[in-house]
Amino acid sequence: MNKVYPSAAAALDGLLHDGMLIAAGGFGLCGIPELLIGAIRDAGTRGLTVASNNAGVDGFGLGVLLETRQVRKMISSYVGENAEFMRQYLSGELELEFNPQGTLAERMRAGGAGIPGFFTATGVGTVIAEGKEHHDFDGRTYILERGIVADLAIVKAWKADPSGNLVFRKTARNFNVPAATCGKTCVVEVEEIVPLGSLDPDAIHLPGIYVHRIVQGPHEKRIEQRTVRKRENA
């Protein structure tokens, strides 16, 4: 079975439809599947619900889908770097389901593991808990969170072999692994495709059983916040 496709558009061919749920990897601007996001933008798919730690920034990452009004709802933890997101949310154009980061990661992991829901104490007594089932265990209150099963997972890896075994580079591993596992179909963009058998089995972060399609292409490596010390007077 050939998992390698010539372009991001080809890798997404036949998978996109309006109103779908997409799980996207990445944290801040690290490990963002920007080629696949760009292909979704170009396809014009609308009414999307996107589960992602953050909503990108203006003009990059998921921010490009917000600019084209293709996202209906975000399931996210942190959205503070995107002015267009803020504008759409405050004006009522965009729906937001806030999740603590650990809860969102576990919702993705649970969905990928076939676990429909789990109890957590995180969020008890806050707006996060509103409308959710509460249960006491050993004298402590927990809330029920549902696992996420997405129609499509889009992730970014460093290396892949033709079978889809993946290696992530440093912090780019972040949400990419749980996002990949919770998608009914998982499409991965990588910086390098290496020959089959060249990856050390102990170094593989995600086995190819979770990966359906792969695309290789150029990537932009951005610094989200650059902070430097002020120059002292000579």
NORDA-V93885 format. One record per pair of residues at least 24 apart in sequence whose C-alpha atoms are under 8 Angstrom apart, sorted by sequence separation. I is the first residue (numbers start at 1). J is the second residue. If there is no record, write none. Layout:
((I J) (I J))
This chain:
((12 36) (16 40) (37 61) (41 65) (46 70) (47 71) (48 72) (49 73) (50 74) (51 75) (52 76) (53 77) (54 78) (55 79) (57 81) (58 82) (73 97) (75 99) (76 100) (77 101) (119 143) (120 144) (155 179) (186 210) (187 211) (190 214) (192 216) (28 53) (37 62) (40 65) (45 70) (46 71) (47 72) (48 73) (49 74) (50 75) (51 76) (52 77) (53 78) (54 79) (56 81) (57 82) (58 83) (76 101) (119 144) (120 145) (154 179) (155 180) (186 211) (187 212) (188 213) (189 214) (190 215) (191 216) (22 48) (24 50) (26 52) (27 53) (28 54) (34 60) (38 64) (44 70) (46 72) (47 73) (49 75) (56 82) (57 83) (58 84) (118 144) (119 145) (153 179) (154 180) (185 211) (186 212) (187 213) (188 214) (189 215) (190 216) (191 217) (8 35) (9 36) (12 39) (18 45) (19 46) (20 47) (21 48) (22 49) (23 50) (24 51) (25 52) (26 53) (27 54) (29 56) (34 61) (37 64) (41 68) (55 82) (77 104) (117 144) (118 145) (153 180) (185 212) (186 213) (187 214) (188 215) (189 216) (190 217) (191 218) (8 36) (12 40) (17 45) (18 46) (19 47) (20 48) (21 49) (22 50) (23 51) (24 52) (25 53) (26 54) (28 56) (33 61) (34 62) (37 65) (76 104) (117 145) (118 146) (153 181) (177 205) (187 215) (189 217) (191 219) (16 45) (17 46) (18 47) (19 48) (20 49) (21 50) (22 51) (23 52) (32 61) (41 70) (99 128) (117 146) (118 147) (153 182) (177 206) (181 210) (9 39) (18 48) (19 49) (21 51) (55 85) (98 128) (116 146) (117 147) (153 183) (160 190) (180 210) (8 39) (9 40) (116 147) (152 183) (153 184) (155 186) (157 188) (159 190) (162 193) (180 211) (29 61) (115 147) (116 148) (150 182) (151 183) (152 184) (153 185) (154 186) (155 187) (156 188) (157 189) (158 190) (159 191) (160 192) (161 193) (162 194) (149 182) (150 183) (151 184) (152 185) (153 186) (154 187) (155 188) (156 189) (157 190) (158 191) (159 192) (160 193) (161 194) (162 195) (163 196) (9 43) (148 182) (149 183) (150 184) (151 185) (152 186) (153 187) (154 188) (155 189) (156 190) (157 191) (158 192) (159 193) (160 194) (161 195) (162 196) (149 184) (152 187) (154 189) (159 194) (161 196) (111 147) (112 148) (161 197) (167 203) (110 147) (111 148) (112 149) (161 198) (167 204) (168 205) (107 145) (109 147) (110 148) (111 149) (161 199) (166 204) (167 205) (107 146) (108 147) (109 148) (165 204) (166 205) (167 206) (107 147) (108 148) (165 205) (166 206) (106 147) (107 148) (108 149) (165 206) (166 207) (103 145) (165 207) (166 208) (164 207) (165 208) (164 208) (165 209) (163 208) (164 209) (164 210) (165 211) (164 211) (53 101) (164 212) (164 213) (164 214) (53 104) (112 178) (113 181) (109 178) (112 181) (113 182) (105 175) (108 178) (109 179) (111 181) (112 182) (108 179) (111 182) (112 183) (106 178) (109 181) (110 182) (105 178) (108 181) (109 182) (105 179) (108 182) (36 154) (33 154) (33 155) (53 175) (32 155) (33 156) (52 175) (31 155) (32 156) (31 156) (31 157) (23 150) (22 150) (23 151) (25 153) (21 150) (22 151) (23 152) (24 153) (25 154) (26 155) (21 151) (22 152) (23 153) (24 154) (25 155) (26 156) (20 151) (21 152) (22 153) (23 154) (24 155) (25 156) (20 152) (22 154) (15 152) (31 171) (32 172) (30 171) (31 172) (30 172) (31 173) (31 174) (27 172) (31 176) (26 172) (26 173) (27 174) (26 174) (27 175) (25 174) (26 175) (25 175) (26 176) (24 175) (25 176) (24 176) (25 177) (36 189) (25 179) (35 189) (24 179) (25 180) (33 188) (23 179) (33 189) (23 180) (4 162) (3 162) (23 182) (2 162) (3 163) (23 183) (2 163) (3 164) (22 183) (12 187) (11 187) (8 189) (35 217) (35 219) (34 219) (30 221) (30 222) (29 222) (29 223) (29 224) (28 224) (11 213) (11 214) (11 215) (8 215) (5 213) (7 215) (3 212) (4 213) (5 214) (6 215) (7 216) (3 213) (4 214) (5 215) (6 216) (7 217) (3 214) (4 215) (5 216))
